[in-house]
Amino acid sequence: MAQQGDFRGGVFISYRRALDENEGHAAKLAQIFRQRLGDERVFIDEHAIRAGSDLRKTIIPALNVAHVVVFVINPGWVDEIDRRQDLFAEHRAAEPLDPDTVVDWVLLEAQVVAERRKSSPCPPDVHLVLVGGAAAPGIEAFLQLPGPIRDLFGIKPHSLAHEWGHGSEDRSEERRVGKE
């Protein structure tokens, strides 16, 4: 896979490491893309960012050259946004943080992609991949999402639940991404 500084465009995979089930799906997708495109055309943090590297200085440039950005979304993905925002608010009340502190990397990635989609003559293709039986948030949850995340859910998602044997054809069994 692309090592730091090697990524010159291709597929950027965004996922929530905090949700263990999600990490396996992101790795499977990365493997599929690597087989088709080659290692240097796939950016996934575990392989593309060296220990000790400045995450912001690695992730943002990679997003700015990506041709395709894939957001891997599993049940609880939206709830994690709320959890992180609540933790940030509690911490900021106790001790001010540097305004450049990133509390939610997925939200930052969505913000960079949203800006690029609005301002770039060559915006990336963006794909949402629902895994583990995840479903798009309901309307109430949708309206409460931060703008860049809400913009993502204007894109028709792909569902890999059936293809990878996680779930069934019956969509009523799918679990919400969060905020039920």
C-alpha positions as a Markdown table, in Angstrom:
| # | Residue | x | y | z |
|---|---|---|---|---|
| 1 | Met | 0.0 | 0.0 | 0.0 |
| 2 | Ala | 1.0 | 3.6 | -0.4 |
| 3 | Gln | 3.7 | 4.6 | 2.1 |
| 4 | Gln | 3.9 | 8.1 | 3.5 |
| 5 | Gly | 4.7 | 10.5 | 0.7 |
| 6 | Asp | 4.1 | 7.8 | -2.0 |
| 7 | Phe | 0.4 | 8.3 | -2.5 |
| 8 | Arg | -0.2 | 10.2 | -5.7 |
| 9 | Gly | -3.9 | 9.6 | -6.2 |
| 10 | Gly | -6.1 | 6.6 | -6.2 |
| 11 | Val | -8.4 | 5.4 | -3.4 |
| 12 | Phe | -8.5 | 6.9 | 0.1 |
| 13 | Ile | -10.2 | 4.7 | 2.6 |
| 14 | Ser | -11.8 | 6.4 | 5.6 |
| 15 | Tyr | -13.0 | 4.3 | 8.6 |
| 16 | Arg | -13.5 | 4.4 | 12.3 |
| 17 | Arg | -10.8 | 2.4 | 14.1 |
| 18 | Ala | -12.7 | 2.8 | 17.4 |
| 19 | Leu | -15.3 | 0.5 | 16.1 |
| 20 | Asp | -13.5 | -2.8 | 15.9 |
| 21 | Glu | -15.8 | -4.6 | 13.5 |
| 22 | Asn | -15.2 | -1.7 | 11.0 |
| 23 | Glu | -11.4 | -2.2 | 10.8 |
| 24 | Gly | -11.8 | -5.6 | 9.3 |
| 25 | His | -14.1 | -4.3 | 6.5 |
| 26 | Ala | -11.7 | -1.5 | 5.7 |
| 27 | Ala | -8.8 | -3.9 | 5.4 |
| 28 | Lys | -10.8 | -6.2 | 3.1 |
| 29 | Leu | -11.7 | -3.2 | 0.9 |
| 30 | Ala | -8.1 | -2.1 | 0.8 |
| 31 | Gln | -7.0 | -5.6 | -0.2 |
| 32 | Ile | -9.5 | -5.7 | -3.0 |
| 33 | Phe | -8.4 | -2.2 | -4.3 |
| 34 | Arg | -4.7 | -3.2 | -4.0 |
| 35 | Gln | -5.3 | -6.3 | -6.1 |
| 36 | Arg | -6.9 | -4.2 | -8.8 |
| 37 | Leu | -4.9 | -0.9 | -8.7 |
| 38 | Gly | -1.6 | -1.8 | -7.0 |
| 39 | Asp | -0.3 | -0.9 | -3.5 |
| 40 | Glu | 0.7 | 2.6 | -4.2 |
| 41 | Arg | -2.8 | 3.6 | -5.3 |
| 42 | Val | -4.5 | 2.7 | -2.0 |
| 43 | Phe | -4.3 | 4.9 | 1.1 |
| 44 | Ile | -5.4 | 3.4 | 4.4 |
| 45 | Asp | -3.9 | 4.9 | 7.5 |
| 46 | Glu | -2.5 | 1.7 | 9.0 |
| 47 | His | -0.1 | 1.3 | 6.1 |
| 48 | Ala | 0.3 | 4.8 | 4.7 |
| 49 | Ile | 1.2 | 6.7 | 7.8 |
| 50 | Arg | 4.5 | 6.0 | 9.6 |
| 51 | Ala | 4.7 | 6.1 | 13.4 |
| 52 | Gly | 5.6 | 9.5 | 14.6 |
| 53 | Ser | 4.2 | 11.3 | 11.5 |
| 54 | Asp | 2.0 | 14.3 | 11.8 |
| 55 | Leu | -1.4 | 12.9 | 10.9 |
| 56 | Arg | -2.9 | 16.2 | 9.6 |
| 57 | Lys | 0.2 | 16.7 | 7.3 |
| 58 | Thr | -0.3 | 13.2 | 5.9 |
| 59 | Ile | -4.1 | 12.8 | 5.7 |
| 60 | Ile | -5.1 | 16.2 | 4.2 |
| 61 | Pro | -2.6 | 16.0 | 1.3 |
| 62 | Ala | -3.7 | 12.4 | 0.5 |
| 63 | Leu | -7.3 | 13.5 | 0.5 |
| 64 | Asn | -6.4 | 16.4 | -1.8 |
| 65 | Val | -5.0 | 14.0 | -4.5 |
| 66 | Ala | -7.4 | 11.1 | -4.1 |
| 67 | His | -9.5 | 10.2 | -7.1 |
| 68 | Val | -11.9 | 8.2 | -5.0 |
| 69 | Val | -12.7 | 8.5 | -1.3 |
| 70 | Val | -14.5 | 5.5 | 0.4 |
| 71 | Phe | -16.2 | 6.0 | 3.8 |
| 72 | Val | -16.6 | 2.7 | 5.5 |
| 73 | Ile | -19.7 | 3.0 | 7.7 |
| 74 | Asn | -20.8 | 0.5 | 10.3 |
| 75 | Pro | -23.5 | 0.5 | 13.0 |
| 76 | Gly | -22.6 | 3.2 | 15.6 |
| 77 | Trp | -20.6 | 5.3 | 13.1 |
| 78 | Val | -22.9 | 8.4 | 13.7 |
| 79 | Asp | -23.1 | 7.8 | 17.4 |
| 80 | Glu | -19.3 | 8.0 | 17.5 |
| 81 | Ile | -19.5 | 11.6 | 16.1 |
| 82 | Asp | -21.7 | 12.6 | 19.0 |
| 83 | Arg | -19.6 | 10.8 | 21.6 |
| 84 | Arg | -16.4 | 12.6 | 20.4 |
| 85 | Gln | -18.1 | 16.0 | 20.3 |
| 86 | Asp | -19.4 | 15.5 | 23.8 |
| 87 | Leu | -15.9 | 14.5 | 25.1 |
| 88 | Phe | -14.4 | 17.5 | 23.3 |
| 89 | Ala | -16.9 | 19.8 | 24.9 |
| 90 | Glu | -16.3 | 18.4 | 28.4 |
| 91 | His | -12.5 | 18.6 | 28.0 |
| 92 | Arg | -12.6 | 22.1 | 26.6 |
| 93 | Ala | -14.7 | 23.3 | 29.5 |
| 94 | Ala | -12.0 | 21.9 | 31.9 |
| 95 | Glu | -9.0 | 22.9 | 29.9 |
| 96 | Pro | -8.8 | 24.8 | 26.6 |
| 97 | Leu | -7.4 | 22.9 | 23.7 |
| 98 | Asp | -5.5 | 24.2 | 20.8 |
| 99 | Pro | -8.1 | 25.2 | 18.1 |
| 100 | Asp | -6.3 | 22.9 | 15.6 |
| 101 | Thr | -6.8 | 19.8 | 17.8 |
| 102 | Val | -8.5 | 17.1 | 15.8 |
| 103 | Val | -11.0 | 15.2 | 17.9 |
| 104 | Asp | -12.7 | 13.3 | 15.1 |
| 105 | Trp | -10.5 | 12.4 | 12.1 |
| 106 | Val | -13.4 | 11.0 | 10.1 |
| 107 | Leu | -15.2 | 14.4 | 10.5 |
| 108 | Leu | -12.1 | 16.2 | 9.4 |
| 109 | Glu | -11.8 | 13.9 | 6.4 |
| 110 | Ala | -15.5 | 14.6 | 5.5 |
| 111 | Gln | -14.8 | 18.3 | 5.8 |
| 112 | Val | -11.8 | 18.2 | 3.4 |
| 113 | Val | -13.8 | 16.1 | 0.9 |
| 114 | Ala | -16.8 | 18.4 | 1.1 |
| 115 | Glu | -14.6 | 21.4 | 0.5 |
| 116 | Arg | -12.9 | 19.7 | -2.4 |
| 117 | Arg | -16.3 | 18.7 | -3.9 |
| 118 | Lys | -17.4 | 22.4 | -3.8 |
| 119 | Ser | -14.2 | 24.0 | -5.0 |
| 120 | Ser | -12.2 | 21.6 | -7.1 |
| 121 | Pro | -12.5 | 21.3 | -10.9 |
| 122 | Cys | -11.6 | 17.6 | -10.3 |
| 123 | Pro | -13.5 | 16.6 | -7.2 |
| 124 | Pro | -13.1 | 13.0 | -6.0 |
| 125 | Asp | -15.8 | 10.4 | -6.4 |
| 126 | Val | -17.2 | 9.6 | -3.0 |
| 127 | His | -18.6 | 6.3 | -2.0 |
| 128 | Leu | -20.3 | 5.3 | 1.3 |
| 129 | Val | -20.0 | 1.6 | 2.0 |
| 130 | Leu | -22.4 | 0.3 | 4.7 |
| 131 | Val | -21.0 | -2.8 | 6.4 |
| 132 | Gly | -22.0 | -5.0 | 9.3 |
| 133 | Gly | -25.7 | -4.4 | 8.6 |
| 134 | Ala | -25.5 | -0.6 | 8.9 |
| 135 | Ala | -28.2 | 1.5 | 7.3 |
| 136 | Ala | -28.3 | 5.2 | 6.6 |
| 137 | Pro | -29.6 | 7.3 | 9.5 |
| 138 | Gly | -33.2 | 8.1 | 9.8 |
| 139 | Ile | -34.5 | 11.6 | 9.1 |
| 140 | Glu | -34.3 | 12.9 | 12.7 |
| 141 | Ala | -30.7 | 11.7 | 13.0 |
| 142 | Phe | -29.9 | 13.0 | 9.5 |
| 143 | Leu | -30.9 | 16.5 | 10.4 |
| 144 | Gln | -28.7 | 16.5 | 13.5 |
| 145 | Leu | -25.5 | 15.5 | 11.7 |
| 146 | Pro | -22.7 | 18.0 | 11.2 |
| 147 | Gly | -22.9 | 19.6 | 7.7 |
| 148 | Pro | -20.1 | 17.6 | 6.0 |
| 149 | Ile | -21.4 | 14.3 | 7.3 |
| 150 | Arg | -24.9 | 15.2 | 6.3 |
| 151 | Asp | -23.6 | 16.0 | 2.8 |
| 152 | Leu | -22.1 | 12.5 | 2.6 |
| 153 | Phe | -25.5 | 10.9 | 3.2 |
| 154 | Gly | -26.8 | 12.7 | 0.1 |
| 155 | Ile | -24.8 | 10.0 | -1.8 |
| 156 | Lys | -26.5 | 6.7 | -2.4 |
| 157 | Pro | -24.6 | 4.1 | -0.3 |
| 158 | His | -23.4 | 0.7 | -1.3 |
| 159 | Ser | -24.2 | -2.1 | 1.1 |
| 160 | Leu | -21.8 | -5.0 | 1.6 |
| 161 | Ala | -23.8 | -6.8 | 4.2 |
| 162 | His | -25.1 | -9.5 | 1.9 |
| 163 | Glu | -21.9 | -9.9 | -0.2 |
| 164 | Trp | -19.7 | -10.6 | 2.8 |
| 165 | Gly | -22.2 | -12.7 | 4.6 |
| 166 | His | -23.2 | -10.2 | 7.3 |
| 167 | Gly | -26.9 | -9.9 | 7.3 |
| 168 | Ser | -29.6 | -11.0 | 4.9 |
| 169 | Glu | -31.6 | -9.7 | 2.0 |
| 170 | Asp | -34.3 | -8.5 | 4.4 |
| 171 | Arg | -33.4 | -4.9 | 5.0 |
| 172 | Ser | -35.6 | -4.7 | 8.1 |
| 173 | Glu | -32.8 | -6.6 | 9.9 |
| 174 | Glu | -30.2 | -3.8 | 9.1 |
| 175 | Arg | -29.0 | -1.8 | 12.0 |
| 176 | Arg | -29.0 | 1.9 | 11.9 |
| 177 | Val | -25.7 | 3.7 | 11.7 |
| 178 | Gly | -26.6 | 5.5 | 14.9 |
| 179 | Lys | -29.1 | 7.9 | 16.5 |
| 180 | Glu | -32.1 | 5.7 | 16.2 |
